[in-house]
Amino acid sequence: FNAGSVYVTCAERGPGAVIQLVNFARRESANQISVAVSKSYAQARFHTLAADPAPLKPVPAARGVEFHLPPFALYAALELEGAK
């Protein structure tokens, strides 16, 4: 949600998932971007083309968890692990 110019796709296989995000504006958003998922994942890694993967902590949500993403200019992937 509150995605602005971000396009999200999700492919799920087994207990983990990968969410790929493309920012068509090609510049970092001025607003916080969050991804909410309906499963409770224990951990996540945030990947971009410009930096090493960074761990993200899940935030409990009404039906699962959400992740508050760092700014990114073009492409990012959220690697989710440990679904409950």
Order of alpha helices (4+ residues) and beta strands (2+ residues): beta-beta-beta-beta-beta-beta-beta-beta
